[in-house]
Structure formats: structure tokens, C-alpha cells
Amino acid sequence: MKTAQEYQKRLQRHLDELKWLYCELYPGREDMFTQLCEQMEAWYQERPESEKKLDREREQEPAWYSRQDMLGMMLYIDAFAGNLKGVKKKLPYLEACNVNYLHLMPFLDTPKGKSDGGYAVADYRKVQPALGTMEELASLCSACHEKKMSVCMDFVMNHTSEDHEWAKRALAGEKEYQDRYFFYDTPDIPQEFEKTVPQVFPTTAPGNFTWRDECKKYVMTSFYPYQWDLNYSNPVVFNEMVYNMLYLVNQGIDIVRIDAVPYIWKQLGTDCRNLPQVHTIVRMIRMITEIVCPGVVLLGEVVMEPAKVVPYFGTLEKPECHMLYNVTTMASTWHTVATKEVALLKQQMDVVNSLPKEYVFLNYLRCHDDIGWGLDYDFLKPSGIQEIPHKKYLNEYFRGMAAGSDARGELYNDDPVLQDARLCGTTASLCGLETSLQAKDPARIERAIQKILMLNAYLFIQSGIPVIYSGDEIGQLNDYSYKDDPDADRAADSRYVHRGHFRWELEKKRAERGTVQNRIFEGMQKMEKARFACGPFSGKAAVWTYDTYNSHVLCICRQLKNEMVVGVFNFSDEPQTAWIDMGEMPFQDLLGKGECVLRNIILPGNGYGWYYKTWEE
């Protein structure tokens, strides 16, 4: 009786808005809304009691995911530990890394050779056999929860694999299943779409449609020919995908990363990006989770500039995603590494810091994907920076082809016509560690380590959740073995240069004083512990940038009541002075020793510091 009352209370809180939005999106389909409500209750009843208990705890602390002690790590299951059982055995290592937010990269069943790194799902209720089973996923999630770790997974909503049951039945000619995608007998409508819809991968997968000779029809394939776009104007698609999501969260998933969310609604005559219906769908999913599984968090993957990203938070009254990726800051950070000029990064931080405190970003230096140079070129233009030449320079710098660069990276999706190539590489290799170790040059190795630590100090001072890409904590380098992979798709995808297997033999060196691994690991540990313990790192703190009167040095201030932290970061390889004046009161050096007055600080090349003070209110 208690659980029935619990469910009904949550349902009544959202029922009117949910029905209104659903019937507005799908007029005349009250039957499908009734089915949705019935299934939602069924999924709630099937939800394990341990997950319901966690839901109730998190309802008491709705912003649990925004605590300042949150630290994420993203990893590929096979690259990290072979399979799900292997990851479970390695949880003590993740604990040692202070990780309490574990992002498992795509693990659902995908066809071999046509997986797009796991983003072409053939079965939403089956784990890739090489990685394990659903039972093993649930066991891992349970073990994580015992250690106070939350688990994140990718939920691919925009498309399915051509090997999905729906796609197979559509290909066989069943109209019911063709209606779950976008099928056309003639090229007329696809050609109309092509007039306004940009291409996602113009070089490797040009166009937005693929001809299927088996059924003599065109099918919409925005990403790759084997990824078929789902038709969300069909309520069956929405309902069934919601059921898939609820099945997965009932295995113990805490954070649902909605992949490619801006693309999920298609409308002729538009660019099929960020349409109003997308926000209706995300808002409905948010309400459904708050009814069935309120401890679950939605993470939106919106790879766009802030003006287009922020709407995916919804409003404070009608929220959509709980969290979003801070993609633009990541790209701007690497631009700053190459140019040594902090103006763009400062401007970017000013934009992010002006947003409501309730908006939570995931911050990161590197992730599983490439670095796209979608910078604010309108801001850069007065400095004489033009988009195409600048992208070329950045790609040359991070491939070690520019003067003074020790970086090593590889291009992704190089298009000689558009000249819009993206970049791949691990944090360590992009910071010059790979080149320096090969040269056996102590001074260059020192500079690379210093740059890695400076960037992490900058990452950890940002508001939101810092997320480490597995291997970065021990300075893992590029892995070029992907080029010899028997899987032709992997061998041709340069993103695998930073998706290499975790180097457990190097991990052992993190405890050996003075090794590269030890210096990076211990340096990051010091930052993590200071961040967790120090009040101004709270998401509630006021945050602003402070002018250093030096184009190479960024200064960030955080204040919560009578406590303050000041961070300074030198993006130049040469010593620089931060021309700041924080008065006579001494600050404690959080990452070093002793106290100092913050006035005209001299920083070594790629130097950094966090400084703390408190005072009587």
C-alpha cells in the first residue's frame, strides 16, 4: 500500500503537464498515453527495492549529483578491465582514484564492424556478449552503490542499428516498422531534406539518406548508413524507447546520458536541430523519471555553443536535463594551450559563471571523442584570428608541426575541401609527454608533467563535476596499435588513438616516488582532496574571473560566505607574472606549503596555484 501511495503521489505531481505535452505532440493518441501510464506503473513495480530505497534518499537531496565531492571517470569496459566482471574487480582502484561517478562507455549489443564505437544499438536489452550479461551489469551497479558510486551509461535515442529487430522488419517490408523510421519510395522528399539539413560526417558518411535496394526505399541515416534515424512523430517510438530506458535504469543505472539529443526530432524545411519538439520530449522524459525512478539523472550530450546548450536545462520551474557537457570550454582550453592566450577561455568562463547555480556542467579535458574546433570566432576575429587558418594552425600545433610544439595527436575526419578536421589524442600526448619521453629529455618531461597538472588544476576549479578520462590519471600516452586492428572500422578511426587499453603495468608505478605516473597521480590526488574539503568549491559559491593584466595567465576566484579560493594558471611555457592584488591578508597555499600574500605572483612556465583564505564575518 505504501509503495502504491508513493507512486500515485509522484504521478499526480506531473500527470496534468505530462498528458498535456504528450497529447500536444501526439494529437488524438490518448490510447498511447494510457499505455504509457500503465507501463510506467509496471516498471515502477518491477524496480528493485534497493533502487527504490536509493530513490527515496535522493528525493531528500534532489541535487545529490552536484555535490562538490563528485568526481567522474569515463572508461571503455574492454579497454579498462576486459569485461563487466573485470570492472567489478577493479573497483578498489577506482576508489583509490576518488571516483564516485563511473561512466561506462557504450556496452549494449552492436553489430561487429558497424558499431560506431557502440552507438549503433541492435538490442537495448542485451549487453555485448564479449563484455558480459545484463545480470553482470546489475551486479556491477549494485557493487558500485555499496561503495557510494553512481553509474552512467549512454542511451542512444536518435537512431538504432540496421541490425535492430525494428530495422530488420522494416527492411522486410513491414509498414508498421518502416513507420518507426523515415522511409521514402522516391528521392523527392530526401532531396528536400538535404537542402536544409547539414551533414554530420560529410567526408566519411556524406548525405542524410541511404538507398536500400532490399526494399527499394530511401531511409534517413544522419550519422552513418547503418544507423537509422528514429521517427519520434510516431508515439510508438517514444513509448518503446522510454520502456527501454526504464528497463536499463532498473538494472541500477543512475545517470542516463542521452546521446545526440538535439537531433531527435526531424521536420522538413528545417535543419533538424534543436527543434521545439526535442525539448517537449526531454521534458516528458524528465517527468517520467521523476515519477518512476526519481533518483535517476539525465545527462544531455549537446555538442554546441552555450547559447544552444543552455536551453536543454529547461527552466527552473520546468527542468529538462539535470546536467550537460561543457563542450565549448574543453575546446577553448586546448585552443589556449596552443596559443598561450587566455582571452577566449576567460570569456567562456564568464559566460558559464553567469548562469544559474542550478545548472550543472560536466567538465573535462579529454573524452572518448575527438576535439572539434567549434570556437567563438566572432570573439577571436578582432585579434586577427580567422576560422579556417586557425583550425589549420591548431591541428598542426597538436601534431607537433608548429614551432615550439611537443604535442602529438592525429586528425579525425580530415576534409580537404571544408578544412574542418578534428583532433584526437590523450591529454598526456597532447601536452608533450610522449615526445619528451621518446627524446629522454628531463627538462621537456618536466614541462609536460607541469602542463598536465596545470590543466587538471584548472579543470578541478571549475564549477560542476570534473570527469577524468581513464588513463589520464597516470599520464597514459597515445596508442597507435589501432592501425593494425583486424577490425577495419577501428583501424580507420583515429579516435582509437586515445581509446587504448589501460596500462596496468604503468599503474603500478603510481606508488613509486618520482615516476611520471606517481607525480601525475599524486598531484591530482592533492587537488581532489582540497576540492572536496574546501567550502568555496561548492556549486553554491560565487565564481568570477579576475584580470591578471597578462594575456598568458588566467585567474579564477571562488567565494562562499567568508571563505575564498583564488586559482592562477600560466598557459605560457615561460615564467609569467600575474599582476593581481588581493590585499595584505595572507592566503594558504592549498597545493603547496605555507602562506603568501597574493600580489604580483611570479609563476613558472605552466605554473599554477590554489590559494585559500577565510575571515571573520
QUIURBEL-V23394 format. One line per field, one symbol per residue. phi: phi as a letter, one per 40 degrees, with the letter a starting at -180 (. if undefined). burial: + if it has 24 or more other ideal C-beta (glycine too) atoms within 12 Angstrom, else -. A space follows every 50 residues. Layout:
phi: ???
burial: ???
This chain:
phi: .ccccdcccccccbdccccccccccbdgbccccccdcccdcccccccdcc ccccdcccccbdcdcbccccababacdcccagaccccdccddcccccgcb abcccdbccbccgbbfghcbccacbacddcchbccccccccccccccgbc bbbcbcccabccccddcccccchccdccccbbbbcbcdcdccdccbcccc bcccacgbbbcbcdbfacbcaccbdcbcccbccccccddccccccccccc chcbbbcccfdcccbbadgbcfbfcdccccccccccccccccacccbbbc cbcacddccddccgbccbcbccabcccccdccccdcdccgbcdccccccc cccccdcccbbcbacbacbcbcccccccccddcgcbdcccdcccccdcbg bbdgbbcbabcbfcbcccfbcbbbicdccccgcccccccfbdcccdcccc ccccccccdcccchbcbccdhccbgccdbccdcbcccdccccbccccbbc ccccccdcccccdgcdccccccccdcccccccccdcccccccbacbcbfa ccbbbbbbbbfbbabbbbaccccbdbbccbabgcccbcccbbbgbaccaf ccbcdfcaabbbabacc
burial: -----++--++--++-++--++--++-----++--++-+++-++--++-- ++-++--+-----++++++++++++++++++-++-+++-++-++--++++ +++++++++++--+++++++++++-+++--++-+-++++++++++-++++ ++++++++++++++-+++-++-----++-+++++----++--++--+-++ +---+-++++-+--+-++++++++++++++++++++++++++++++++++ +++++++++++++++++---+++++-++++++++++++++++++++++++ ++++++-+++++++----++++++++++++++++++++++++++++++++ +++-+--+++++++++++++++++++--++----+----++++++-++++ ----++++++++++----+++++++++++++++++++------+++++++ +++++++++++++++++++++++++++++--+------++--++++++++ +++--++--+-----++-++++++++++-++--++++++-+-++++-+-+ ++++++++++--+++++++++++--+-+-+-+----+++++----+-+-- +-+++++++++++----
